[in-house]
Amino acid sequence: MGLRLRQCACPKPSQDGTDCEIPPETAGMIGNLLVNNSTDAPTGSALEAILKGEGLWEPCNRHHCPYLKTLNAEEDLLVLEDLNMQRAEDTWISSGGLPQRIHGPLKLFCPSSRNSRKKIFDKSERFPKSKFYWTRSIPTSSKEPYDIPGVPIVNSNLFIVENDHLTIRSLEPSTMGIYRFGYEYDPGYFETICFFPVYIHQWQQVLSHGVTFDLVCNSLGLWPIISKSAKTKWFVYWNVTLLEKEEQNDTKKHKLWWYTELKNSHINKHEGNNSFDNQTDNPSIFGTQFTLWDTEYKRLHDTVKKMTGYYECHIFNQINSTFNRTFITQSIHLIIKSPSNIWTL
């Protein structure tokens, strides 16, 4: 009969879709052959192929087997749990838990033991078009969906990419940012599994007296994580330690500047298009109207020597009443020179 036997290229069994069906004309042909007991009837193996929808009668030869192309509610929860597991210390595992200074090497790693990897993305039958990569892309605005794919990081003079390992050869200002490892599980849809804020510890900046200086939080790459975590609160502030000399003794004064609760505008994609309208009556869901784009830059005017100190941008995440975490995205050692006088001119 010239049967063409091959395995279906689509996932089997189909995930959250319907099984591939045998065409009606094929089912009728099987019945006629069995009733007539024709000598031209197919062999047992051929009949089995027809019954299973393989070969010439295979539905996957005609159309793609259906599978759910987005995460269901249970899978979405697994991803959120993995994101909540991330700790600030995970960035510095390769350096013994100590933040690296400028020109130091750094190795990032996203473990395959994460539940979302084991139970979803590393199963080829779940998302046959899935691919994983590292990215450092920054959303264009706070209105961009959290699952927009980023630009993959490739091997270069700065980076070594080895599957779920990423090595930064030398920490430079150009390498700072939020590194994310995840899966583009279907074209146009990306889920972050691990994220790592990378900064240069106590990056020294020397300024002249009276100049204007912009503090950059370097946190915009965290927005996909913040907007994904709809049920937790996020805050941003600068932790400032001013160094002052009093009677030949160095003193440190700790201060929190520009403490701000961030807006959370994530809309649950499983709740339909009316979810936003239903939630606007409860402003606490969204926090304030400030986003990372509103808090990214803070300007210091007319800098003076007493502003010398350590400036760190902190992103604080309150997951529940008993668990919270803080990520540092910028660390600057600011040194303000003394004003010029007649003896230094």
Number of C-alpha atoms within 10 A of each C-alpha: 9 8 13 12 14 12 10 17 12 19 16 14 15 16 16 12 12 11 14 20 14 16 13 8 9 15 14 10 11 15 11 12 15 12 8 9 10 10 7 8 15 18 10 9 9 18 16 12 20 22 16 15 22 22 19 18 22 24 19 19 16 9 10 13 21 17 20 12 17 14 18 12 11 8 16 16 13 19 22 18 16 16 19 19 13 17 15 17 16 18 24 18 15 16 13 10 12 12 20 21 17 16 13 14 16 20 17 23 19 21 12 12 9 17 17 22 19 11 13 18 23 18 12 12 18 23 23 17 12 18 16 19 23 25 20 21 19 17 18 11 12 20 12 12 18 21 17 15 22 19 11 13 18 15 11 10 9 15 17 16 17 13 12 16 15 22 17 19 17 17 20 17 12 7 17 17 22 21 23 27 25 22 22 21 22 16 12 10 17 21 26 26 28 25 26 26 23 25 25 21 19 19 17 15 12 11 18 16 16 16 12 12 15 11 17 17 25 22 25 21 23 25 23 21 20 22 25 23 21 18 15 18 21 23 19 25 18 23 19 22 19 19 19 17 10 8 7 7 8 9 12 14 10 12 11 14 14 12 15 20 21 23 23 25 21 20 18 13 12 12 9 9 11 9 13 14 8 9 13 11 9 9 11 12 17 22 19 14 12 16 24 24 14 12 19 16 13 15 10 14 11 12 18 18 19 14 19 21 20 21 24 22 25 21 24 20 20 15 15 10 6 6 9 15 15 16 21 23 26 25 26 20 19 21 21 20 17 13 11 10 7 5 5 6 5
